[in-house]
Amino acid sequence: MRLKLFWQFGLAFLGLLLAVLLAVDIFAARTLRRDYLRDAFDQLAALGKVAQARPPQLDDPTALRSWVAWLAQGGARITVISADGRVLADSAHDPEAMENHAGRPEIRQALASGEGRSVRHSDTLDRDLVYLALRQQPAGGQAVVLRLALPLKRIDEALAEIRWRLAGASLVILLVAGTIALGVSRAFSARVRRLEAFSRRVADGDFRPLPLERRGDELTALTRSLNETAARLDQTIRTLTDERNRSAAILRSMVEGVAVISAEERILFCNEAFARILGLQAGKSEGRRLVEVTRQAELLGVVKQVLAGREGVRSWLVMGTVRPRSFAVTAAPIAAAGANAGTEATAGAVLVLHDISELRRLERVRRDFVANVSHEFKTPLTAIQGFAETLLAGALEDQENRPRFLEIISEHARRLGRLTDDLLKLAQIEAEQMELDFRAVSVAELIEGCVETTRLRAEQKQLTLAAECPDGLPAVGGDRARLAEVLQNLLDNAVQYTPAGGRVTLRARAAEREVIITVSDTGIGIPQADQERIFERFYRVDAARSREVGGTGLGLSIAKHIVEAHGGRIWVESTVGQGSDFHFSIPAMSPSSEVFRA
Ligand code: ADP
């Protein structure tokens, strides 16, 4: 590019210089010739006057020849020609050898008007001459023409000299101006190259501005405007990148699966949640057809409807067979860019998959709960109602059965009371209204208290009750009464579900940052399938038996809530026919703090 610019500048300059030189040459030649001719004619005219003042002797050839020689001393060539064109005398040539001159223009002019001028080539002398011809009329004789001539050579010499000087000056000008032009064009093309490199740098994403030159010309203005453009581009790209990062972060952190589907039903974008839900490889599904990655007819149907122009289609689908999960599907069309309102062109669809499995489960739990509660209340209420009506119908008089009936009514009323107590407790816990009085609780004391309460019942059932609590156990942080409730519940269950002659053991051990308390029995055990569910509300392995012994099916559920409210865990290990081990852990009291958790 540098070369191109240089040549462009150089040729333009050279062309200009040549044009100027040519003009100067033509002008100088013309002026010089004009001036020279005027001078030459003036000179010849002066000489002519001298000749006319002393006219020649025409009839004496010798006298005429010497007169011509005398006049030629004035520097001009002198010729005397008769009216019929014959050369009578010539200062530069032998008149005998000269041809007839009647046809020469200056001669004809002079014969016609007295004076003739011409500038032409002389055949006789073979050179260019300036001629002045004057008619001379001697008294009583034939008219002759006196012709004076000066060579043009001097003009040519002067012109040649001027041309040489001009050429010399031009060479100097060419050298000086060429050097200057080279320097200017070099500097110019360097500046242009700098701008070119800058624009390439901007295209590559480097937006640092170019330092401004002190010159205030167009290139500086261009630099300034390029700098502004780069700064604006930088700002726009930053804003766009920020926005994109923000959207990407939002989409990434969303638990909902989001996907953008093209009008050709290809996945243009999907977030990780979407890929996870459909079991796709994250980041590798873009560009694939939806029908290739999923067989979900429901999902495909929804997309088709939206692409056909339907607004906000909703549906739901179930994914997975082993652990089925339910999803609500919402799909909305993306208006095609440039589509006018009213036209139905859709550029694609946005799909949102929302996991509603938990919602569904909670709905089911709530439904089951209501059914369970009604069921639990129904038995005692039916019994109370039945026996009360029997009493009213006359059994009140029946001295023998009356106490038994009343006893039954009272027993069922107590059961109702226990049920409502447990339900209230559960409701409180679940509403997170349970107030825990956190303190340091000694595990040994906790175990001792519960063992004391249970000892009598264990003895009645002929069970061996033992407690193994090592010394130096750390205190746990928690609500003493609530923790006692948990332990008591586990102990009661152990006694309850262990046949006579069995053994119930309480153990406590310190683990990392927590204390684990275990209640083991040698009782009936819990089938594997039920082990996970016994902590659910109202779940009982043998509902009839539990009810018979006054159980509500809520004990373990309440225990689980209390333990979790303390930041611990509860779990069971059990073998049917051999016994069960119920464990629960409570975080140990941190030695540095008085109150573990507020
Ligand atoms: P319940 O009032 O029926 O005892 P829980 O919530 O305390 O209610 O217990 C739920 C169910 O777990 C019981 O009905 C019983 O089937 C089973 N279960 C609890 N503890 C034991 C145990 N130690 N041995 C065998 N089964 C148990």
Residues whose N, C-alpha, C, O or C-beta is under 5 A from the ligand:
A	BS01	ADP	N493 A494 Y497 G523 G525 I526 I534 Y539 R540 V541 D542 S546 G551 T552 G553 L554 G555 L556 S557 S580
